Amino acid sequence: MAGMPTWTVLGGGYQSYLKGDYDAAYEEWLPLAELGDVEAQFNLGVMYDEGAGVDQDLAVAAGWYQKAAEQGFVDAQANLGMMYYKGQGVPCDHEKATDWFRKAASQGDQEAADYLKQINRQDSPEDRDTVA
C-alpha cells in the first residue's frame, strides 16, 4: 500500500467496510472521492462493481475506476481494463482494455500482464483473418 494516503487507508471508512458497514464507508469515502482522493475513488468503484451497500451499477463503477486510473492507481487501471475487456459498464473495447492493462502491467500487476498477452493473441493477424 505504498503511496496511499494513510488517512484514507486507516480511516473509519476502511474499518467500516471491513465490518460490513457499507453505509458508513460510503459516507466517508464519497466526499473524499469527490475531492480527488484516489483510494476513495477506487473504493467507491469496488462498492458499485460488487453491489456492496449500493445497487450494483457497473457504469458508475467504471466512472470511479476511471478517475482513480487516470491518477495512476494500479488496481483501478487493472479493473477498468477488465471492464473494457468484458464490456461491463462500458462498451467492449480491446484497444482501451489494452491501454489500461499496459499501464497496470508497467506497475507490476501480473494479472493485467496476463490479460494483455491474451488480448494480443486474440488480436493477432491470423485470428483477425479467420474472424472476417
Stockholm file with secondary structure:
# STOCKHOLM 1.0

chainA/1-132         MAGMPTWTVLGGGYQSYLKGDYDAAYEEWLPLAELGDVEAQFNLGVMYDEGAGVDQDLAVAAGWYQKAAEQGFVDAQANLGMMYYKGQGVPCDHEKATDWFRKAASQGDQEAADYLKQINRQDSPEDRDTVA
#=GR chainA/1-132 SS CTTSCHHHHSSHHHHHHHHTCHHHHHHHHHHHHHTTCHHHHHHHHHHHHHTSSSCCCHHHHHHHHHHHHHTTCHHHHHHHHHHHHHTSSSCCCHHHHHHHHHHHHHTTCHHHHHHHHHHHHHTSHHHHHHHC
#=GC SS_cons         CTTSCHHHHSSHHHHHHHHTCHHHHHHHHHHHHHTTCHHHHHHHHHHHHHTSSSCCCHHHHHHHHHHHHHTTCHHHHHHHHHHHHHTSSSCCCHHHHHHHHHHHHHTTCHHHHHHHHHHHHHTSHHHHHHHC
//
